[in-house]
Amino acid sequence: MQTIQLQVKDGYTQNILDMLGSVKDIMLEKIEVKQDPNLEYDTYFYERKAELDKTIEAVDNGSMKMYDFNESMDELIAELES
């Protein structure tokens, strides 16, 4: 027996369950719905992860510059003092 995990878009869970239910006794032994633990505490987990992945890629390929925090703060302090 194999296990398959599906990520279903909001609003389509019942449709998927109905489709799977029609072949339950033929091809499936068990149908179980589990909540994604990442979404349990943060409903925007995957959206934020995708944005973070884009940012990391931009830094890695050089299209976005990283700034040193201490250096930036020193520049800000110097500007405020003048």
C-alpha positions as CSV (number, residue, x, y, z in Angstrom):
1,M,0.0,0.0,0.0
2,Q,1.2,3.5,-0.8
3,T,0.2,6.9,0.8
4,I,-0.5,10.0,-1.3
5,Q,-0.7,13.5,0.2
6,L,-2.7,16.2,-1.6
7,Q,-2.8,19.9,-1.1
8,V,-6.3,21.0,-2.0
9,K,-7.2,24.6,-2.8
10,D,-9.7,26.2,-0.5
11,G,-13.3,25.4,-1.3
12,Y,-12.5,22.2,-3.2
13,T,-12.0,19.7,-0.4
14,Q,-15.6,18.3,-0.6
15,N,-15.3,17.9,-4.4
16,I,-12.1,15.9,-4.0
17,L,-13.6,13.8,-1.2
18,D,-16.6,13.0,-3.4
19,M,-14.3,11.9,-6.3
20,L,-12.2,9.8,-4.0
21,G,-15.3,8.4,-2.3
22,S,-16.6,7.0,-5.6
23,V,-13.6,4.7,-5.9
24,K,-13.0,4.1,-2.2
25,D,-14.0,0.4,-2.1
26,I,-12.3,-0.3,-5.5
27,M,-8.9,1.4,-5.2
28,L,-8.7,3.0,-1.8
29,E,-8.5,1.6,1.7
30,K,-8.9,4.7,3.7
31,I,-9.6,8.4,3.2
32,E,-8.3,10.8,5.9
33,V,-8.3,14.6,6.0
34,K,-5.6,16.3,8.0
35,Q,-5.0,19.9,8.6
36,D,-1.5,21.1,7.5
37,P,0.4,21.9,10.8
38,N,2.1,24.9,9.1
39,L,-1.3,26.5,8.5
40,E,-2.5,25.7,12.1
41,Y,-0.6,28.7,13.5
42,D,-0.1,30.8,10.4
43,T,-2.8,30.8,7.7
44,Y,-0.5,32.7,5.3
45,F,2.5,30.3,5.8
46,Y,2.9,29.3,2.2
47,E,2.4,32.8,0.8
48,R,5.0,34.2,3.1
49,K,7.3,31.3,2.4
50,A,7.0,31.9,-1.4
51,E,7.9,35.6,-0.9
52,L,10.9,34.8,1.3
53,D,12.1,32.2,-1.2
54,K,12.0,35.0,-3.9
55,T,13.9,37.4,-1.7
56,I,16.6,34.8,-0.9
57,E,16.9,34.0,-4.7
58,A,17.2,37.7,-5.5
59,V,20.0,38.1,-2.9
60,D,21.8,35.0,-4.1
61,N,21.7,36.1,-7.8
62,G,22.7,39.7,-7.0
63,S,19.5,41.4,-8.1
64,M,18.9,42.6,-4.5
65,K,21.6,44.0,-2.4
66,M,22.1,43.1,1.3
67,Y,23.1,45.8,3.7
68,D,25.2,45.3,6.8
69,F,23.0,46.4,9.8
70,N,25.9,47.8,11.9
71,E,27.3,49.7,8.9
72,S,23.9,51.1,8.0
73,M,23.3,52.2,11.6
74,D,26.7,53.9,11.8
75,E,25.8,55.8,8.6
76,L,22.4,56.8,10.0
77,I,23.9,58.0,13.3
78,A,26.6,60.0,11.4
79,E,23.9,61.6,9.3
80,L,21.8,62.5,12.3
81,E,24.7,64.0,14.1
82,S,25.6,66.3,11.2
